[in-house]
Amino acid sequence: MLDPATFSFLRSLARHNDRDWFEANRHRYEQAKTDAEALVGNVILRVSATDSDIAGQLPRQCLFRIYRDVRFSKNKAPYKDHFGAYMAKGGKKSTLAGYYLHLAPKASFAAAGLWMPMAGELAKVRQEIDYCYDEFKALLSARSFRKRFRGLQSNEAIQLTRMPKGYEADHPASEHLRLKSFIASCPLTDEVLTSSKAATSIADAFATLTPLVRFLNRSIED
């Protein structure tokens, strides 16, 4: 579970996103970071039971830096207003599908899948969906999946308006073949995350998404 002080720090950081404030409150940041790492560690232990690819990963190696890269952004705020952690085979810099935990006041979520893969990996995933669409459709139609997730994320930024080259417009998997990312997510409330149910609730969400992660990684690795 998270200490409520972690969300309190993140709310304060969002209001005072500058280096002077951050340095004056670095002790709060270190405490919040340690707290987030502890939760991630508990999640890793639980998810390892269903996906051994992330077993033994260290929380501090899964947690992203809080410092923003502002070189190409109009938003020059130096710090993120959240903690994010990625658990995947090969670590947080892996190009494989994995599990992402986003911790932010009133905006936390658990997600899994593959975000904006390179052209080669994307082509492999589309081919696997084409070849094994019945299997892919079945894992998205599973009762446990539908109970918690509405399907794969889809919007203009991650979906083509036309079918990719080599696929007919009336392909039964057209909705998924046009995707450029393959992500499913669900919200996590502050109340759950600051309760004793936090790690279990997150791990349950990730376990439901393990078949999706395995399908995507099989597509890329095989």
C-alpha positions in Angstrom: 0.0 0.0 0.0 1.0 3.6 -0.5 1.4 6.1 2.3 -1.0 9.0 1.8 2.0 11.2 2.2 3.2 10.0 -1.3 0.1 11.4 -3.0 0.4 14.6 -0.8 4.0 15.1 -2.1 2.9 14.6 -5.8 0.0 17.1 -5.3 2.5 19.6 -3.9 5.0 19.0 -6.7 2.3 19.6 -9.3 1.6 23.0 -7.7 5.3 23.9 -7.2 7.1 22.4 -10.1 10.5 24.1 -9.9 14.0 23.2 -8.8 14.1 25.4 -5.8 11.0 23.9 -4.3 12.1 20.4 -5.2 15.5 20.8 -3.5 13.9 22.2 -0.4 11.5 19.2 -0.3 13.9 16.5 -1.5 13.5 14.6 1.8 9.7 14.3 0.9 10.6 13.1 -2.6 13.0 10.4 -1.3 10.4 9.1 1.1 7.7 9.1 -1.6 10.1 7.3 -4.0 11.0 4.6 -1.4 7.2 4.2 -0.8 6.5 3.7 -4.5 9.4 1.3 -4.8 8.0 -0.8 -2.0 4.6 -1.1 -3.7 6.3 -2.0 -7.0 8.3 -4.7 -5.2 5.2 -6.2 -3.8 3.5 -6.2 -7.2 6.5 -7.9 -8.8 6.4 -10.7 -6.3 2.7 -11.3 -7.0 2.9 -11.0 -10.8 5.9 -13.3 -11.0 3.5 -16.1 -10.1 1.8 -15.7 -13.5 4.6 -14.3 -15.5 8.1 -15.5 -14.6 9.7 -13.1 -17.2 9.6 -10.4 -14.6 10.6 -12.5 -11.6 13.6 -11.1 -9.6 13.4 -7.6 -11.1 14.4 -4.8 -8.7 11.8 -2.1 -8.0 14.3 0.7 -8.4 15.2 -0.6 -11.8 11.6 -0.5 -12.9 10.8 2.9 -11.6 11.2 5.8 -14.1 13.1 8.9 -13.2 11.0 11.8 -12.0 13.0 14.3 -14.1 11.4 15.3 -17.3 13.2 15.6 -20.7 12.2 19.1 -21.6 14.5 19.5 -24.7 11.7 19.2 -27.2 8.8 20.2 -25.1 7.0 23.5 -24.8 6.2 22.5 -21.2 9.5 23.3 -19.3 8.4 22.0 -15.9 11.4 20.0 -14.8 9.6 17.2 -12.9 6.9 14.7 -13.5 3.8 14.9 -11.3 3.6 11.1 -11.0 5.6 7.9 -10.5 5.7 5.4 -13.3 7.1 1.9 -13.3 7.5 -0.6 -16.2 8.0 -4.3 -15.6 8.9 -6.3 -18.7 11.3 -9.0 -19.9 14.6 -7.2 -20.3 13.8 -4.4 -17.9 12.1 -1.0 -18.2 14.0 -0.1 -21.4 12.8 -3.3 -23.1 11.1 -3.1 -26.5 8.9 -6.1 -25.5 5.4 -6.0 -24.1 5.1 -5.6 -20.3 3.2 -4.0 -17.4 3.0 -0.4 -16.5 2.0 1.2 -13.2 1.1 4.9 -13.1 0.8 6.5 -9.6 -0.8 10.0 -9.5 -3.4 11.6 -7.3 -6.8 10.8 -8.7 -5.2 9.6 -11.9 -3.5 6.3 -11.2 -3.9 3.3 -13.5 -2.6 -0.2 -14.3 -1.8 -1.0 -18.0 -0.1 -3.7 -20.0 0.8 -4.3 -23.6 3.0 -2.8 -26.2 3.4 0.9 -26.7 4.3 2.3 -30.2 6.7 -0.5 -31.3 9.1 0.0 -34.2 8.0 -0.9 -37.7 9.6 -4.3 -37.7 8.0 -5.3 -34.4 4.7 -3.8 -35.4 4.6 -5.8 -38.6 5.2 -9.0 -36.6 2.4 -8.3 -34.2 0.0 -7.6 -37.0 1.0 -10.8 -38.8 0.4 -12.8 -35.6 -3.0 -11.2 -35.2 -3.8 -12.0 -38.8 -2.6 -15.6 -38.5 -4.1 -16.2 -35.0 -7.1 -13.9 -34.9 -9.4 -16.4 -33.2 -6.9 -16.8 -30.4 -6.4 -13.0 -30.1 -10.1 -12.3 -30.2 -10.7 -15.0 -27.5 -8.2 -13.5 -25.0 -9.9 -10.1 -25.5 -13.3 -11.6 -25.0 -12.4 -13.6 -21.9 -14.8 -12.9 -19.0 -12.0 -11.8 -16.7 -10.7 -9.4 -19.3 -14.1 -7.9 -20.1 -15.0 -7.5 -16.4 -12.1 -5.1 -15.8 -11.1 -3.7 -19.2 -13.1 -2.2 -22.1 -10.8 -3.5 -24.7 -7.6 -2.2 -26.3 -7.0 1.6 -26.2 -7.9 3.2 -29.5 -7.7 6.8 -30.6 -6.4 8.9 -33.6 -2.9 9.0 -32.2 -2.5 5.2 -32.1 -4.8 4.0 -34.9 -4.5 4.2 -38.7 -7.5 5.6 -40.6 -6.8 3.0 -43.3 -5.7 -0.6 -43.2 -1.9 -1.2 -43.3 -0.4 -2.3 -46.6 -1.0 -6.0 -47.4 -4.4 -6.3 -45.6 -7.8 -6.1 -47.1 -10.2 -3.4 -45.9 -12.8 -6.0 -44.9 -10.4 -8.1 -42.8 -12.2 -9.4 -39.7 -9.4 -8.1 -37.5 -9.4 -4.6 -39.1 -10.1 -2.9 -35.8 -6.9 -4.3 -34.3 -4.7 -4.4 -37.4 -5.0 -0.6 -37.7 -3.6 -0.1 -34.2 0.0 1.2 -33.7 -0.1 0.3 -30.0 -1.7 -2.6 -28.2 -2.6 -1.4 -24.7 -5.3 -2.2 -22.1 -5.6 -0.2 -18.9 -7.9 0.2 -15.9 -8.1 3.0 -13.3 -6.9 2.6 -9.7 -8.4 4.8 -7.0 -6.5 6.6 -4.3 -8.6 4.7 -1.8 -7.5 1.3 -3.1 -3.8 2.3 -3.5 -3.6 3.6 0.1 -5.2 0.4 1.5 -3.9 -3.1 2.2 -5.5 -4.2 -1.1 -3.2 -2.1 -3.2 -0.6 -4.7 -4.4 -3.2 -7.5 -4.8 -5.5 -5.3 -6.8 -2.7 -4.2 -9.2 -1.4 -7.7 -9.5 -4.8 -9.1 -10.3 -5.2 -6.5 -13.1 -1.8 -7.5 -14.5 -2.5 -11.2 -14.2 -5.6 -10.7 -16.3 -3.4 -9.0 -18.9 -0.7 -11.6 -18.9 -2.2 -13.6 -21.9 -2.1 -10.3 -23.9 1.5 -9.7 -23.0 2.5 -13.3 -23.9 0.7 -13.1 -27.2 2.5 -9.8 -28.1 5.9 -11.1 -27.0 5.5 -14.4 -28.8 4.7 -12.4 -32.0 8.0 -10.5 -31.7 10.3 -13.2 -30.4 9.2 -16.2 -32.4 
